[in-house]
Amino acid sequence: MPKGLHQTRHFEVSQQLRSLVAELRGGDLPTKRELMQRFDASQATVDQAVNRLRREGLIYRPAGRRRLAIRQLQRPATLRVCLLRPDWPSAVFDHITATVVQHGSKLGWTFEHVTYRSMAEISLQEAAAGSSALVLLTTAEPIPSELNRVLCRPPMPVVVAQDSRPGLAANTVCNDDSQMCRVGVRHLQGLGHRRIGLVLPSCSTGPMQRAMRGWRQAMELAGEHELDELVVDAKTPHGHDSRDATYRAFDRCLAENRAGFTAVYVASSASALAVMRVLWERQVRVPEDMSVVSADGLSGECAYMCPPVTSVDTSSEEFGRAVATLIDEQVQDQKATDGTPLEPRSLWIDGHLNERRSTCSPKSIQ
């Protein structure tokens, strides 16, 4: 098993070099030979440490000069974090990365954004070269066995964001989609709705499977049965925009008049946009004819729909703080121990109801 990053000699030297750069506050960097003597390190180790700080922007080579210089007015980063995500557009991934960056920046972290096309091609060490920690955003694909093995004993602090699945022995931070769905459904039940539909961009992902479990729990607890007919699964293909798939699936559901529900819980705000458009085009009034609640998570989109949609939100501050907590725990553990990792932890972010103008009692009981 390879050493953890914090156990390597070049990481130790890079931390010493970072302290030296902070002390010098500008001017020329000592020569390579001077650094080798100061840190009692080989040329290869010093080269790796210098390259790490160059990537962080702490040192640079001025135009027309061979000697490296130290940037003035540059606050050294306390940690450099790689954000590794799929290379296709995703509002969910955008919000998660923005949340992590916002909180990490307060702690003095700097970030490198790296993308991948398929999880089969991921090499954590190559992706995070020059970084001290990594936040991984996964797709709905099965996690390759080799990647799963590395995540069990990662070479650096790693947090998997918004994914928790059987067999994944890694530190994870996730919105609790099951709890969020129960909150939304119970709100609708409190207004008098019984047949409450569930709209999913896809039921193949971990978060959406959790949402379905929460919906079923709330519906069955209220004595509702024959629930499958109330589920609209848009079956969004991997890497595609869920809005188009949800629009077509929900429109088809209403056209076939097979819904039989007076309210819907939509498991993502992107899909809620499609649902609201279908209802508008079919002249179904919200909330008079149908109530809508959406999971909004970290995005804040529901407040700007027409009418503003009641949503179940999570705290971006809490999500970012949870990621930082798990990274810091691993950093401190690698510094203090022989490299035996801590038992991985999963932190769940609960949602809270944000009531707006898209819900009311069904007409039959008003």
Secondary structure by P-SEA (a helix, b strand, c coil): ccccccccaaaaaaaaaaaaaaaacccccccaaaaaaaacccaaaaaaaaaaaaaaccccccccccbbbbbcccccccbbbbbbbbccccaaaaaaaaaaaaaaaaabbbbbbbbbcccccccccccccccccbbbbbccccccaaaaaaaacccccccccccccccccccccccaaaaaaaaaaaaaaaacccbbbbbbcccccaaaaaaaaaaaaaaaaacccccccccccccccccccaaaaaaaaaaaaaaaccccccbbbbccaaaaaaaaaaaaaacccccccbbbbbbccccccccccccccccbbbbaaaaaaaaaaaaaaaaaaaaccccccccbbbbbbbbbbbcccccccccccc
